[in-house]
Amino acid sequence: MSTFKVDTINNDGTNAIDATNGFTIAGNSIVQGYTSSASEPSSPSTGDLWWDSTNEVLKRYINSEWKELSFAGDTTASYGDRGIIMGGNNGTAIINNIQYFDITSTGNAADFGDLTSVKQTGGAVSNATLALYGGGYSTDNISDVDYVTIATTGNAADAGDLTYARRAMAGFSNGTRGVFCGGQVSVNNNTVDYVTIATSVTAADFGDSLVAMRLYGTSSDNTYGIQAGGYVGSQVNTIQYYTINTAGNATDFGDLTASYYDKQGVYDLTYSVFAGGSPSTATIDYITTATTGNASDFGDLLSTKRFWMGSGCSNGTRGVFCGGGENATGSNTLQYITVSTPSNATDFGDMTTTLSQPGCTSGNAS
């Protein structure tokens, strides 16, 4: 073996260094292979790169598994400073109203426009430009997906359809894909489907949740989507996660501090926070989204809330919990937290009406 020591290596501007047989750092082989394919390369070495052409993501082989690489330029693509509240039940009737508010400044919500029809218990997702509301219930289960341009007040338009009609569901996004989990048809369902938010198309199958369930909270850090709690005939404490860019089944994440359904989820790029729930509670839980494990106590809501489906939104700093209550009448209350700082919720303002069972998301105001 030869030892060759230099202080610097400079490129002459013509040729790159070609280490034909690879090299090692601290005894670890660094091969730097590259493959573009629809399936995993066979016999990879540490440091290899793989362009997963099926899911259009870049991965690197680290610690004996493929790790998806993400980039800072996409870190705010799934939310923004304008909160959007879509549909719901005002205690008298299911409504089609859309409301909006500025997450950065406390105050009351204002009228935005209307959904294509009256709806409740659907799921909402965003790519910061468009907000989608999928599924829900009026006189029957709904498969329609509506959309609005978040910066422009006005009525929603049709964007396509879910793979099947269902209600009592929620969604999450990475700014490109919107994922809608499970829900209820005549019974609970475990099917998960997804849409490309910027494209008006029918949803495609994504995979399955761990069990068939409805009435859960959701969140995302733009890499992983989280589904927390839910109802399977009784409430559960299960937290499960998905890699949003890679279609597939859910994986167990850990447990909430207790068993609940109707949790309301908000998030930043580090933490996922889930508030309220049934049986009625003021408890707020949180997890570190990228690290599997059990939830910890975050603080409390202003009062006990049965939130009647996930209906929170965030801008990456603040999370706002919208409406909900002890029964279908709900309330008009908006309350907020700073997602990175465990504490009790603070009053934000009021919605235009008392409301339960809406879908909430956020995006850019301009």
N, C-alpha and C positions, 0 to 999 in steps of 0.2 A: 504494500500500500504506500502511496505517496502523499505527502502533506504539502499543500501549496497555500501560502499565506500572502494576502495582499491587503492593502488599506482600503482601496476603492476599485470598483470596476466601472468603466465608462463605456457607453455605447458610442461607436464611431459614426453613428448616423446612417449606417448602411445595413449592418447585419445584427440580428438579435443573438443572444447567447443560446446555444442549442445543447442542452444537457440530455443527450440521447437516452441514457439509461436512468434518468431521474437523479435526484440527490436527496440527502437527508439533513434534517435539522434536529439537533438534540436526540439523535438516534431514530427519528421518525422519518419514514420515506415520504417524500413529497413528489408525487408523480405528475399531477396537473393534467390528467387526461380529460378529454372533452367528447361527449356524445350527444347527438340530437336524435331522439327516438320517441315512439309512442309508449314504450314499455321500459322498465328499469334495465340498465346495462348489466350484463353478467360479470361477475368477478371484479367489482370495482376496487380501487385502491384509495387510501386516505387522500383527500384533497381533490379527487376527480370532480368535474362539473358535468351536469346532465341537464340539457334543455328538454323538459317534459313537454313534448309537442301536443299531447292530448289535452293537458290543462293549461298550456302556455305559461309555465313557470320555470324558473331556473333553480336547480338544486345542487348541493355540494355534499360529497360523501364524508361525513364526520362521525367519529365514534361508532363506526360500523352500521350507520344508517344514513339515508338521504335526508338532508335538512333543506327545507325551502328557504331561499334567500329573498328578503324583502328590501325595499329601497325607501329612503326617507322622503323622496318626492311624492309618495302616495299616502303619506301618513294622515292627512285630514280629509281624504276623499269621501268618506262615508258620513260626514256630518258637517255642520256649519252653525252660524250664529242665529239663524232663524228657526224657531221651533214651529212645527206643523202638527195640528191635532185634527184627525180625520174621522168623521162619522161618530157613532156612539148612540147612547140612549139617554134622553134627558129626563127620564122618569115617567114621561107620558107617552112617548113614541120614539121609535128608531128614527134617526135624523141623517141627512146627507150633508150637513154643514161642515166646512173646513175653517179652522181658526189658525191664527199665527201670532207669534210674539217674539220679541228680541231677547234671546237668552242672556246676553251680556248686561242687560239693564232690567231691574225688577219693574213690574207693571202688569197691566191687564192685557188679555188677548183681544184681538180684533178679528172681524170677519174677513175671510180670504176668498171664499167662493163655495161651490157645492161639488160633491161627488156626483157621478153619473146616476146614482140611485141611493135610496136610504140603505145604510149598512151599519152593522155593529160586529164586534169581535173578530175583525180581520187583522192582518199583519201589515206593518208599514216598514219600508226600507228606502234608502236614499243613496245617491252617488254625489251628493252635495249640490247638484244642479236639478235633478228630477227627484220627486218623491213618488213612490208607488204604494198603492194600497191594494192588497190582494186578498181575495176570499171574503169571508164574513157571512152574515145572516140578515135576511129581511123577513120575508114570509117563508123562505126556504134557504138552504145553503147556497152559497154563491161561488162561482169559479172565476169571475171577472177580475182583471187587474186594471185599476185606474191609475192615471198619472197626472201630476201638475208640474209646471216649471216653478221652482220654489221662489225665485226672485220676482215673479210676475203674478200678482193676485188675479184670480179668475177661476172659472169652473174646470173641473177635471175632464179628461178625455180617456177613451178606452185604449189600453196598451196591449191587451191580449188576454190570455186565460191561464190559470193554474192547470195542473194535470188532472185535477178533479175538484168538484165543489166541496167546500168544507168551511167550518167556523171554529171559534174558540182556539185561535192560533196566533202566532207572532212570527217575526222574521228578524234577520240580521244581514249585514252587508260588509263587503270590503271595499266598496266604492266602485266596483265593476259588477260583481255578482250580487244579486239579492236572493237570499235563501229563506224559504218558507217551510216551517217544521210542523209535521203532524197535524193535530186538530181533531175535529169531530165530524163524522159524516152522520150515520145513525148510531155508530159506536166510535170509540177512540180509534185513531189511525196512527201508524208509525212512519208513513211515507214522507220523505223530504224531497222537495223539488226546488229548482232555481231558475232565475231569469238573468239575462244580461240587461242591466237596468237601462242602458242607453238605446236598446233595440226593442221595438214593439213586436214581440214574438210570443208564442205559446211556451209555457214553462216546460222544462225537461226534468227527468228523474235525477236526483242527486244521490239518494241512498236511503237509509232507514235510521230512525232514532232507536235507542236501546229497547224501549217498550212503547206500545201504543199509548198516547196520552194527549191531554189537552190542558189549557189554562196554565201556562208556564211563563217565566220571564226570560228574556233574551238579551244578549250583548255581543260585542265584538271588539277585537283590537286590530282589525283589518287583516289579520292572519287567521286567527281562530274565532269561530262562532260558538257562543255558549248558550245552553238551554238549561234553566235552573228551576227545580221544583216541578210541580204539575199534578194532574189528577188522573189516576188510573183506576178509579173506583173508590179510592181514598187518596188523601194527599201524600206526597213523597218528598224526600229530602235530596233526591238524586240531582247531581250536576253532571252534564255530559257536554262533549265538545266535538267540533268538526273543523277540519282544515278547509277553509272556504274555497280555495283555488283548486282543491283536489276532491272530486266527487267521491263519496264513500259513506260508510256507516258511521254513526256516532261512537265515541269512545268514552269510557267512564272517566270523570275528572275528579270527583270527590263528593262531599255532601254539604248541604246547607246546615246552619246551626240547629234547625228543626225542620219538620216536614210541613210544607205549605204548597198551596196552589194560588194562582192569581198574583204572583210576584210581578213587580214592575222593575224593568232593568234600565240602567244608564251606565255609561262607561267613558273612559279615556283610553289612551293607547297602552296603559299599564294595568289599570284596575277595572273590574266589573262589579257593579253595586246593584243589589236587589232589595227592594223595599216592600213593606206591607205584606198582605196575603191573607189567605183563609187557611185555618181558623183566624179570625180577625186579630191582627197584631200591628204594632207600631215598629217592630224590629226591622232594622236595615242590616243586611249582611254584605260582605265583600270578599273577593278573591283577587289574586294576581293572575291575570288572564293567561299568561304564557306558562304558568307553573301549576301543574296539577296538585290538588290537595283540597282539604276541607275549608269551608268559609269561616270567617271571623266576624265578630260583632263590629259594626261600623257606627251605630248610633240609633236614633229613633226618629220616626215621623212626628209631625205635630200632634197627631192623634192616631188611634187604631184605625186601620183601613183594610177593608176587603176591596181590592182594587179592580175586581171584575176584568181581568186580562191585563197583560203587560201594556203599559201606556206611558212610558217615560221617553225622554230624549235628552241629548247632551250636545255640547259644542267642543268637547275635548278638555274642558275645564270645569264647567258647571253641568250638573245633571238636574233636570226638572221633572218632577212627578206630577202628572196631570189628572185631576179629577179622581173618580173612584169614591167608594163609600161603603156603608154597611149593607146596602141593598141596591136595587137597580136604579134608584133615583140618583145615586152618586152625590157629588158635590161640585162646586165651581172652583175649588181651591187649586192653586198652583203653589208648590213648595220646592225648594231647591237645596242642593248640597254642593260643596266643592269635592269633586270625585277623588282627588288625591289626598284628602284630609278627613279622616274619620271624625264624625261629629253628628249632632242632631240636625234635622232639617230646619230651614228657615222659610217664613212666608215670602212668596214671590209676587202674588197678585191673584187675579181671578180670571176665569174663562168667561165667555159671553153667556153661558148657560150652565146649570148643573149638568153633570155628565158622568156616565159610567160606560165602560166597554169601548172606548175609542182606540184608534191606532195612532201612534205618535212617532215622528222622526224629525230630522232637522237637515238644514242645508244652507247654502249661501244666500244672503239677502240681495246681492247684486252680482 
